[in-house]
């Protein structure tokens, strides 16, 4: 026999309305009460009646997740986090790729096309500060220009990059190559480059323009760039704009007979699955994807309220130190 909200309310010692508020993730429930109700939901194995909820609210129970591509592993990891967080809420996620095309991103932003879901979570690369969403709920993930009026969830890229480079400096590295400059999502590379420069400045070091190396944020292109520049530049550290580029650096250094981390330390950004499986394992900045997913879904829900004001929320990150930068 299915467990009802009444059963959960009796088990938790609260009203059925309170159980409903927790199940529907409404904000006006104290943390202690929410925890007690959630414990009862888990203990009794309650499952929401999604069909009844959709009839009652007029909502589909689905959201759209739009990412530029799945060729970059980070977006697959992000999608997995959002799908998992949505499932707990009784929501289904429909996923599509935009290819980073501005016309596709604008169509999703403005609620056009074939959107038949309750809202859109989008990692956009071509939208600008002046772009506006339509009536359809939209949350953007990633770095945004200051002044944007669209709900947004990101991480502190500048601070994270500065912490990563500071780690290399604290281990005695002084000629740190910035790999992947001026490529990738524009706001992301700007902030990460600023963090790189800030770390050097704090340690009394000038930025050497020759150590700022352009390449795509891919393993193949980064490997070519490191092979081409390493002997001439002789860096003792590499900060890569993302893990794919960092893995390319590791590949090139291994082929060149360079010992990592004895001769060169390497650190990346994103903490994709492969970073913990490489040889050596890759140090990296890890955005807390579960926090990003929860915040994005919360903001979609809050946009249904008439008095909602667009918000910019920052999720956390961790510096995960592995073999590529620790001696």
N, C-alpha and C positions, 0 to 999 in steps of 0.2 A: 504494500500500500504506500502511495506517495506521501512524503512528509509535507505538511502544510505550514503556512506561516503561523497559524494558531499553535501548532505543535511546538514550533521554535520559540514562540513568545512565552508559552508555559515553561519550557525548559530553561529559558534565560531569565524569567521573572520580569519581563517587560511587556509593553503593549504590542499588539499586532502592528500598529502604526509605526512603532520604533523599528520593528523588524523590517517592515517595508522600506523605511528610510535607509537602513543599512544595505539591504539588497539592491536598492536603486542608487546607492552611493551618494545620497544627499549629504550636504556638508554639515547640516545642523544636528549633529549627533556627537556627544562628547567622546573622546578617545576611549575612556574606560568602558562606556556603554557599548560602543562599537566593537571593542575587543570581546566583551562578554557575549554579545549577539553572534559575532563571527565564530566564537568557540562552539556555541550551540548549533549554528549552521553546519559546521564541520562535523561535530559529534553525531548529529542526526542524519547527515548526508543529504541535506536539503538541496534541491535543484529547482531553479526558477522556471515557471511556466512561461516560456518565451512567447508562445503563440497568443496566450491571453494578454500578455503585456503589450504586444504589438497592436492587438485589437483595441485595447484601452487607450493607448497613447497615440495611435496613428503613426507610429514609427516603424521602420523596417527591421530594426535590430542589427543593422549592418553599418559598417563604415568603410570608406575607401582609403587605402594607403597608396600613395603615389611616390615612387622613388625614381631617380634618373636611370638607374641600370642595376642589374644584379651581377655584372662583370666585376664590380668592386665589392669584395666580401663584406665590407662594413654594412652595406645596405641589406644584405641577407641577414646579418646578425640583428640589425635594427628591426627588420620585419618580424623576425622570430620573437623578439621581446614584445612588440606591439600585439602580435597575434595571441601570445600567451596571456598578456594582461587583459586583453579584450575578452578572451574566453572565460576568464574568471568572472567577468561582469555579465556574461550571457550574451556577448556581442560577437558577431562574425565579421571578419576582415576580408574585404576584397582587395586584391593587390594588382596594380598595374605599373608599367614603366613609362616614363615620359621621354626618355632619351635626352633630357635636359632642354628640350625644344620650348622656346618661349611661348609659342602659340598654344601648345598643349597645356603648359602650366597655367596660362591665363584662362583657358577654357575651364579648367578645374577650379581655379580661384573664383571665377564668377558664376559657378554653378551650372555651366552649360554642358553640352554634350549629352551623354547617356547616364548621368549620375542618378542612381536610384537608391542611394544610401542616405543615412542620417547626417553625414558630414564627411569631410576630407581631411586627412593628415598627410601633409606633403613635404618632402625634402626637395625644395626648389633651388635651382641654380641660376635661373635667368630673371627672376622677379626682382623689381627694384623697390625703393622706398615709396615711390608714388603710386604703386599698384594697389588697387582696392578690391576687396572681395565683394561678392554679391550677397544675397540673403542667406545662402547656404552656409552652414557652419564650416569654417576652415581653420586649421592650426598648421603653422609652418614649423618645420624642424630644421635646425642648423643655424648658421650665423646670418643675422639680418643687419641691414643698415640702420643706424640710429634714426628714430622718428617714424618707423613703420607703425601703421595702425592695425596690423593684423596680429592676432594671437600667435605667440611664438614660444618655442622651447629650445634652448641651446645649452651649451656649456661655456665656461670661461676659457676660451681658446688661448687668449694672450697669456693668462696666468699659468695655464697648463703647459704651454710651450716654454715659458720662462723657467718653470720648475724642472722640466726635462733637461734643458740646457744647463741649468745650474747644477744638476746632478753630475753631468759630464765635467763641468768645471771643478766641482768639489773633489772629483777623483783625479785631478791633476791635468786634465786635458786643456789645451790652450788654442790649438788650431782646429776649430770646429767647423766642419762643412755643413752648410744648410742645403739639403737635397730636395729638389722639387719646387724651388722658388718660382713665383709668378705664374704658376699653373694651378689647376684644380679650381674649386669654387672660390671666387674672387675674395669675398669677405673672409673666408677661412684662411687663405694663404696670407692675407694682409695681417690678420691678428696673430697668426703663428710666427710670422716673420718679426712682428713687433716684439713678441715674447723672446725670441732668439736675440734680438738686438738689446733688449732690456737686461737680459742675463749677462751678456758680455760687458755692457756698460757698468753694471753693478760690481763686476770684478775688475774694473779698470782697464778693459781691453777695447781696442778700436775694432770696428767692423771692417773686415778685409773683403772688398767687393769680389775678389777672385774666388773666395770661398762660398759665395752665394751662387749655386749651380742650378740652372734651369733644367727641368726634365718633366715629362708627364708623371702622374702619380701611379705608375704601373711598374711591376717588377721588371719587365723587359727593358723599358726605357731607362729606368734608374740604374740597372746593371750596366748598360751601355755608357751612361754618363759617368759613373764611377770609374769604369775601365779607362775611359778617355782622359779623365782629369787627375786621377789619383797620384800618379808618379810625379807630375809637375807641381801639384799643390801640396802633397805630403801632409794631409790632415791627420790628426791623432784622435779625432772624434767626428761622428756624423750624426746630425739630427735630421731625420727624414720627415717630410710633411705628413706621411701616412705610413702604415705598416707595409703596404705593398711595395712602396719605394724602398723602405728599410730592408725588406727581404731581398730586393734586387741588389742592394748594396752588399749584403752578406754574401750573395752568390758571386758577385764580381770579386770581392776580397778573397773568398775561398779559392776561386780560380787563379787569382794572382799570387797565391801563397802567403797572403797576409794573415797574421794571427789575430783573431778577435776573441777576447778583448785586450790581449797583451799589447799589441801595437796600435790598434784602433778600437775605440768603443763606439757602439751604434745604438741609437734609440729611435723608436718610431712613434706612431700616434694612431690609436683606434682599438688596439688589443683584439684584433681579429683572431679567430681560432688558430690559424697557422703560426701566429707569433709564439705560441707556447709549444709548437712542434718542430720548429726550425733547429738547425745545428749551426752555431749555438742557439739556444732559445733567446728570443728577442725581448729586450726591455722596451716598455711602451707606456704611453698615456692611455688609460682605460676610461672612456666616458661611461657613466653608470646608466646603461641602456634601460634598465628596469625603471629608473626614476624618470627618464625621458618619456617612456611609454605611458606611465601612469599620469604624468603631468599633461601630456597631449590629450589623453582620453578625458581627463577631468575638464580641460578647457573646452572640448567639444560639448560636453554635457552642460557646462556653465553658459555657453553661448545661447542655449535655449531659453535662458532667463531674460526677461525684457530689460533689466537694468544692468546687463553685463557690460563691463568696460574692458576693452582689449588689454591683455596682460603679456608681459615678457618674463618668462620664468627660466631660471638657470638650474640645471641638474648638476650633480656632483661629478667628480672624476677622481681617479686614483693613479698614482705613479707605480707601475708594476715592474720592479727591477728583476732582471733575469741574467742569464750568462753573458749576453752580448755587451754588458757595460759594467760588470762587477768583476774585480780582480782579487 
